[in-house]
Amino acid sequence: MKTLKLNNGVNIPILGFGVFNISDEETKDAVANAIKAGYRHIDTAQLYLNEKGVGEGIKASGVPREELFITTKLWINNTNYENARSSFEHSLKKLNLDYVDLLLIHQPYNDTFGAWRAMIELKNEGKIRAIGVSNFGVDKFVDLSLFSTEAPVINQIELNPFFQQKKNVELLKKEGAIIEAWSTFARGKDNIFSNKTLVDIANKHKKSVAQIIIRYFVEQDIVVLTKSSNPERMKENLNVFDFELDGEDIKKISNLDRGESQFFDHKNPDTIRNLASRKAD
């Protein structure tokens, strides 16, 4: 598995398995199957309410802990100094782990600076190997970086062929951040798997549309998260290192960019209110 080096020297596998919208009861088998298929990077969050299942899946896999890269995220109601510490300890217990490899602030709201101070302390205590953010605009990312003793190592953002955030990706990379993509398949919106451009490129390389999308972002040194409950599809999504896209392929996929989120605008007040109304344990 190809890895990328975070700016603190920690290596992160470029492909990860996400467990968003998988119930806690189903997560154990999903994670165990993903690890069996070859994944070594598992991404969860407090909001997903399945950290316990992730821990059970890790244990069931039989793979040594040190071979795995585990991420979880602080939810909005826990994004302050005190709740960041207490909720993270609760997450560790649910995961049944002594440490996580990466902890992210899930959304750029509430007391992000207070939470960040707590995360730095937890990292210094050996409970987290790396700390980063998710869904932060470049302005918020730079603000946190400038006025903290440590800059985030990663920003996990929405990226898919219809929403490529090219300028943001470029600026974040200039700030030393690794980019991590969530919803790489746009959750199947707008018939992405039957999109003619993507289907034609897939047929050309004798690959699936999913593999083409993953490869497109991997070639940009972007960490890609995918999700599937099908073990064969899990293996397929990992099999993207035996071909390369050519310049024509890249141009065609680049032209699919619509420049707008497939889900919500993080700067819209209604979005903020809606997300803030949701609670994690």
Number of C-alpha atoms within 10 A of each C-alpha: 12 12 13 15 13 17 15 13 11 14 15 23 18 20 26 27 24 23 27 18 12 19 15 18 13 15 23 24 19 26 29 22 22 29 24 16 17 15 22 24 22 24 22 22 22 22 20 18 20 25 27 19 26 28 23 21 22 27 18 15 18 11 14 9 16 9 9 18 19 27 21 24 26 27 28 26 20 25 26 21 17 12 18 27 20 12 19 24 17 15 25 18 15 18 24 17 16 12 23 23 22 23 28 25 28 25 21 20 20 15 15 22 18 15 22 26 18 21 25 18 14 21 19 12 11 13 20 21 20 27 26 23 27 24 19 20 16 17 12 15 22 16 13 19 16 11 10 13 10 15 23 25 23 25 26 24 22 22 25 26 22 22 18 24 18 13 10 15 21 13 14 20 14 10 16 14 21 23 25 24 24 23 19 24 23 20 16 11 11 11 11 20 18 12 12 12 16 23 18 14 22 19 12 11 13 13 16 18 23 21 19 25 23 26 23 22 21 18 13 10 16 21 24 26 23 23 23 16 16 12 15 12 15 22 18 15 26 19 16 20 12 6 12 14 16 9 8 10 18 14 11 13 19 16 12 16 16 13 12 12 16 17 11 12 12 17 10 9 10 12 13 17 10 9 16 15 10 11 12 14 12
